[in-house]
Amino acid sequence: MSEVIPEGWSIESLGSLAGKITSGATPKVDNPRYYGGTVPFLKIDDITSLRGRYVHTAKQFITDQALNETSAKLFPPGTVLTTMYGTIGSTAILSKAMATNQAIAAFIDLQNTTSEYLYQLLTFEAPRLASSASQTTQANISGAVLKEYCVPVPPLPEQKKIATILSSVDDVIEKTRTQIDKLKDLKTGMMQELLTKGIGHTEFKDSVLGKMPKHWNLEPLEALCTDIVDCVNKTAPIVEYATPYRMIRTTNVRDGKIHTEHMRYVTRETYETWSRRSRVQTGDLIFTREAPMGECGLINNPNGLFLGQRTMLYRANPKKLDNNFLLLSMQSNYVQNQIQDLGGGSTTPHLRVPDCGKIIVKAPPFSEQRHISSSVESVVIQLDAQQKKMRCFESLKKALMQDLLTGKIRVKVDNSEVAAA
């Protein structure tokens, strides 16, 4: 932390911002009288999985008897919580009274700060808090370290203004995330409906993949693709400088897309060697056989891309299979279930190369494939727009935290806000 702070700010310990920093406790798990009550009992995953600033419930509940007979504590609404073990610095505010286990610190009786500001400050400081952690079996930070941890603090009116600005961005992010969830549900529902009933059909039949229109067929992918190509099964030598040649790793394949951020670069010679089986083309589907198994995405711009380890390439026969319909099929439950059946029987799930062509898909007439994929694409376009919007707001929030919580940019506080503070 820099010793240079803005005029009017001060360096304060977290212990000076709260009358008490404490933690909860876990009642004996083998005592049935302590569990199944009405008191929400928070654990680390309740905080780390939280969306938004406020926590409203818990996965587990304890009884009043547990509160009375053990060291478990009931913390009041407005208490700020932050995780101390494993994932350090995940923060939340209680919307109502709840108990926590010993892995969560509770900031009680705040002094010259607010719950909303302290939430933003702890969230911003999380990476630095984590670097202060003791490294044992899992990282942890003690309540004593938290109490002595120092941060720059503005006057209370400025704190409130900063918290209002940052919280408003949080609210927009959460609303956008809710919209994304709705669109994902809509996409899933459309896929289920269209891949089961098709478009305009009245006669259906049962198949090994479930109900489908009478005139549809079942085909293995090897019958519908011109090429199914495995990667070179060794790691390509990478270089530390940017080149036009980039490796598609399994981490780059997610949610139907090839994400080009954080790709590894190679020389032209390496690219030529690792592309000798097949050069990636626009419309090719890239599939991950392992780590993780079953992700897929379509290639939009193939320039300089090649297959990294544990990836496969499917090239649809343009007379039999639409690229986008292939993508929908690979994302469908009926194909993902096949993938799990074929490759899920080991400690590390993986699909063998010969099995990649044996995956069976429903094969409507080509024109209907296109109709189905274009129907879903309209939702995908909306989903992409909302996800892009959320990334922009998340970047904005990060930048605002850096500027406002360090005093690099000062907020203006009028006289009425000073009086209200």
N, C-alpha and C positions, 0 to 999 in steps of 0.2 A: 504494500500500500504506500503510495506517495505521501511524504510528510507535508507537501504543499496542499493546503485546503483553501477554499474560497473564503473571502471575508465574511464574518458572521457565523461561519460553521465551526464546529469543534470536533475533536477526536474523542470518541466515547467508547467505553467497553459495552458489550452486549449486556453485561450484568448491571450496568447503570441504567439501562433502558427498561428493565423489568424489575419489579419488586422481588421476584423469585423466578429462577430457572430450575425446573425440576423435571422428573420423569415419572412414568407410571410403573406398574408392576403386573406380573402375570399370576393370577390365582392358580393354585394347584390344579393341573389339568385332569387329575384323576378324581377330583371331587365333583360329582354331578350336581351338588347343591349350588355350585358357583357359576354354572353355565346354563344358557337357555333362558335367561331373564329378559329384561327390557332395556338394559343399559348398554348402549353401543360400546364395543371394545375394539379400539383401533390398533392395527399392526402396521408394519412398514408398507406392505403392499396396498393397504387402503390409501396411503398417502401417495406412493409412487404411481399408482394407477389413476389418481384423481384427475379429472378434467375440470378446470376452473379453480378459483381461489378457495372456495368454501367446501368443507366436508360435511355432508348431511346425514350419513349413516355409516355403518360398518358391516363387514361380512359376518362378524361374530358378536354375540351379546352375552353379558354376564348378569348376575343377580345383585340385588341390594345386599344380600347376605355376603357376597364376595367383597363388596365395598366395606362392609362393617367388620369383617373378620380377617382381611388381608391388607397388604400394603397398597392395593389398587386404589387409585384416586379418581374422583370425578372432577373434571376441569370445566369451568364455566364457558358459556358462549363468548366468542371473541378471543378466546385463547389462541395464540399463535403456536403452531407445532412445527418442528423440523426433525427430520430423521437423523439418527446418530450412528447407525450400524449399516454396513454394506453400502447401500446407496445413501450418501451423505448430503444433506442440504435440501432434500425434497420438502417443500413447505406447504402448509395449509392453515386455514382459519376455521375454528369450530363455529358452526351455525347454531348449535345447541350443546347442552352439557353432554360430555362423553368421557370415557376412560381410555387410557392407552397402556400399551405394554412398556417395558423398560428401554426399548430401543428408540423411543420418541421423546424429544425434549419439549417441554411446555413452558412458554413465556407467559407469566401471570402478573397481574397488577402492573401494567405498563406505566412507565414514568416518562413524561415529556415526549411521547411518541404515540402512534396509533397502530391498531392491528393491521390496517391496510398498508401503511408505510413499512412497518416491520416485515410484513410478508414480502413486499417488493425488494426490500434491502437484503433479506436472507436469501431470496431466490437469486439475486444478482451475485451475492457473495458465495454461492454454493461451490463453484470450482475452487475458490481459494480455501474455503472450509475443508473441502476434500483433501487438498494438499497438506493441510495441517493434521490430518488423521494419522493415528497409529496403524501401522501395517502389520497385522497378525494374520490369523486364518482369514479374517475378513476385515476390511478397513473399518475403523470406528473412531469416534471423537467423544470425549467425555464432557460432562456438564461443566467441569472445572475449566476446561479449555474454552468452551463456549462463553462462560462468564468473563474471561479475560480477553476474549477476541475483540479487537478494536476496529472501529469503522468511523468514517467521516459522517457527521450528522448536521443537517441544516436546522434552523429555527423551526418550531412547530408549524407556523403558518405555511412555510415553504414545504415542509414535509407533506402537509395535507394537499397542497396543490400538486405536488409531484405524484402522490398516490392517486389522486383523481385522474390525472392524465394517463398514467400507466394502466390503471384499472379500466379506463374506458377502452383502451386498446385490447386488453384481456377480454372484455365483454364482446367486442367485435369478433375476435378470434373464436370465441366459444360459439357465437351465433353462426359463424361460417362453418365451424366444425359440425354443428348440428345439421346444417344444410347438406354438408358432404355425406353425413351418415344417412340422411333421407334419400339422397341420390344413389348411394351404394345399395341401399335396400331396394330401391326401385329397379336398379340394374339387375340385381339378383333375381327379383321377382319376374322381370321381363324375360331373362334368360331361361328360367325354369319353365315359364309358360310357353315361350316360343320353341324351345328345344324339346318340349313334350307334345304340344299340340300343333306346332307349325302355324301357318297363316291360311285361314279359310277352309280348313279340313272338317269333315263331318264323320268320316270313318276312320277308326283307329284299330291298332292291333297291339298285343303284348309282345315284348321281346326281352332278351336277357338284360337289356339296358332300360327296361321299363316301357311304359306306354309311349306309342308314337304313331303318326299318321300311317294309314294302311299302305300307301305307295312309297314310303321311305324305305331305304335299305340300311343294313349295317355293313360297314367296311372297316378292315384294318387300315391303319395309316399308311402302311407300305403299299397298299393298292391305290391310294389317293395322292401320293407324293411322288415327284420325279426323283427326289434325292432326300435321303435321311443320312446325315453325315456326323460322325463323331469327331471330337476335337483331337488334337495331338496330345497324347496322354503323358505329358511331362510339362513342367512349368517353363514358360518362355522366359529367356533372360531379358530383364527390363532395364531401362536406362532412366537416369534421374532428371533428364531434360525433356522438354516437349518436342514431339515429332508428329508427323501426320498419321502415325500408325499406333493404334490403340487396341488393347486386349479386352474382350468382353468376359468379365469374371462373373461368377454366380451372384455376387453381391450387386452387380449392375442390372440384374434381371428381376423386376418386381412389378406386380399388379398390371401385367399386360404391356409393360413398356420396357425399353432398354434405356436405362439412366446413364448418361454419358459423363456425369460428374465422377470424379475420383477414379477414372480409368488409368491403367498403367500404360506407359509408353514403351515402345520397342524401336529398334532400328529397321530400316527397310529390308535388310537381309533377313532378319528374324521374321518380319511380316511375310515375306515371300515363302520362307520355309514352313511357317505354321499355317499358311493358306493353301498349301499344295493340294490338299484333298478337295477343297472347294472354296471359292471366294464368296464372301457374304454379299447377298444382293438385296435390293429393296423388296420388301414383302416377305422375306424369309422369317420364319418363326424360330426363335432361340429358346431352348428348353434346358432347365437345370436338372441333371440326373442325381445330384447329390449336393448336400450342404448349401442350401436346402434342396430337397427333391420336389419337383413339380411346379416350379415357377416358370413363367413363359412371357415372351414379349415379341412384338414385331419390329423388324428393322425398317426405319424410315430413311436414314441416310447411311449407306454402307461404307462410305469412303474411309479407307484405312482401318476398318474394323476387322477383327478376326476372333475365332473361338478360343477362349481360355479353357483351362482344365474343368472337367465335369459338365461341360455344356454340349448340347446337340443342336444341329440345324435341321429343320424341316422345310422343304421347298415344295409347296403345293403344286399339283398338276393343274395348270390354268384351265383345262377343259373339264376337270372333275371337282375341284375344291377351291372355294374362295378363301383368300388369306385371312380375312377378318372373321369368317365363319370358323375357320380352323382355330383361331385364337379363342373365340367364344367356347368352342367345343373343349379345348384343352383346359379352360377355366371352369368348366361345368362340374357339378358334383359327380356325375356319372363317370367322367374321365378321371377326376381326381381320386375317386374310390378305386378305380382300376390301378392307378399308379401306386396307391398305398398297398393294394393286394399284391402287386407284382414286386414291389421293392421295399416293403415295410417290415420284412421279417428278420432284420438284423439289428445290431446295436446302433449302427449308423445307417439309417435308411438310404438306399440308393437303387436306382433302376439300371439293370444291365443293358448294355448296348443292343443285344439281339431283341430284348423285350420292347424297345422303343418303337419299333415298327409294328408290334403286335397289338398296340392299343386300338380298341374298336371305337368308332364314332358313328353317330347317326348321319346318314348321307341323303339329304333331300335333293331334289333337282337343283341344278346350279343356280337358276334364276331365283328360286326360293331361298337358297343360301344367302344370296346377296340382299334380298328383301329383309331377311331376318337380321343380318349383320348391320344393315343401314338403320333399321328400327332401333337397335340397341345403341348404335353409334350416336344417335341424337342425345341420348342420356349421357354417354361418355363425354361428349363435347361439353355439356353443362358441368359435369363432374370435374373435368380438367380445368375449366375456368374457375370454379370455386377453390380447387386445390392450389392453383396459381395465386389466387387472391389471398388465401390463408398464408402461403409462403411469404408474400409481400408484407402482410401484417406482422408475421413473426419476425421478419428482418427489421421492420420498423420498431417493434417492441425492444428488440435487442439493442438497436442503436439508441433509442430513447433512454433505456436503462443506463447505458454507458455514459451518456451525456448528462442526464438529470441527477443520477445518484452519486456522481462524482463532482457535480458542480461545474462541469465544463461548460454547460449552458444553464443559466439561472432562469428560474421562472419568476414572473412578475406577480407580486401579491399586493392586492389593493387594501385600503384601510379597513373595509368591512370584513375581509378575510382575516386580517390581523386581529380584529376585535372578536371574531367568532372563535379563533383559536384559543 
